[in-house]
């Protein structure tokens, strides 16, 4: 399954943060985001998956990895990286999948 997402690699995300957009897919042992700035995250490096609300407006996922933090959310519409309409239910579904994959990989290690 693939998801249209926006994402930001960094310590924090605010309402003024310029985000990247891409398509998230799952591999056997990693998450791949294809887009302008492609990103690959191994499940073995994921320490924590957290679902939160950014300023009470929309759901986001914070992937805390060993070397970085990645903020992402599933979208319906993205206008220039500044205005997005978030798919509330798919963000929850993606968060559950990420937690399951990360837990499975970390248990195997």
C-alpha positions in Angstrom: 0.0 0.0 0.0 1.2 3.5 -0.7 0.3 6.8 0.9 0.6 10.4 -0.4 2.5 12.2 2.4 4.2 15.4 3.4 7.3 15.1 5.6 10.0 17.1 7.3 13.3 15.8 8.6 14.4 17.8 11.7 14.0 18.4 15.4 10.6 20.2 15.3 7.8 21.2 12.9 5.7 24.4 13.1 3.0 25.9 11.1 5.6 27.8 9.1 7.7 24.8 8.3 8.2 24.2 4.5 7.6 20.5 4.0 8.4 18.0 1.2 5.8 15.9 -0.5 6.2 12.3 -1.8 4.8 8.8 -1.9 5.4 6.5 1.1 5.7 2.8 0.5 6.8 -0.1 2.7 9.7 -2.4 1.8 10.5 -5.7 3.6 12.7 -3.8 6.2 12.3 -0.1 5.5 10.1 2.8 4.7 10.7 4.5 1.4 9.5 8.0 0.5 9.8 8.9 -3.2 9.7 12.6 -4.1 12.0 15.6 -4.6 14.1 14.6 -1.7 13.8 10.8 -1.5 14.1 9.2 2.0 14.7 5.7 3.2 14.3 4.7 6.9 15.2 1.3 8.2 12.7 -0.2 10.6 15.6 -1.3 12.8 16.5 2.4 13.4 13.0 3.4 14.5 12.9 4.0 18.3 9.5 5.4 18.7 6.3 6.2 16.6 4.1 8.9 18.0 0.8 10.3 16.8 0.1 13.9 17.8 -1.9 16.9 16.8 0.0 19.9 15.4 -1.4 22.9 17.2 -4.8 21.2 17.4 -5.2 21.4 13.6 -4.3 18.0 12.2 -2.8 14.7 13.0 0.9 14.1 12.4 3.3 11.2 13.0 6.7 11.6 14.6 9.2 8.9 13.7 12.1 9.0 16.2 15.0 7.2 14.7 18.6 6.7 16.0 20.0 9.5 13.8 17.0 11.8 13.1 13.4 12.6 13.6 10.9 12.5 10.7 7.5 14.2 10.9 4.9 13.0 8.3 1.2 13.0 7.6 -1.1 11.6 4.9 -2.7 14.2 2.7 -5.6 14.8 0.3 -4.3 18.1 -1.2 -0.9 19.9 -1.0 -0.6 23.5 -2.3 3.0 24.5 -2.6 4.0 22.8 0.7 2.4 25.5 2.8 -1.3 24.6 2.8 -2.5 21.0 3.0 -5.7 19.1 3.7 -4.9 16.1 5.9 -6.6 12.7 5.6 -7.4 12.1 9.2 -8.3 8.4 9.1 -5.4 7.3 6.9 -2.9 9.0 9.3 -4.2 6.8 12.0 -4.0 3.7 9.8 -0.5 4.6 8.8 0.6 5.1 12.4 -0.8 1.7 13.4 1.1 0.1 10.4 4.4 1.9 11.3 4.1 0.8 15.0 3.5 -2.8 13.9 6.3 -2.9 11.4 8.8 -1.2 13.8 7.8 -3.5 16.7 8.2 -6.6 14.5 11.6 -5.5 13.2 12.9 -4.5 16.6 11.7 -7.8 18.2 13.6 -9.8 15.5 16.9 -7.9 16.2 
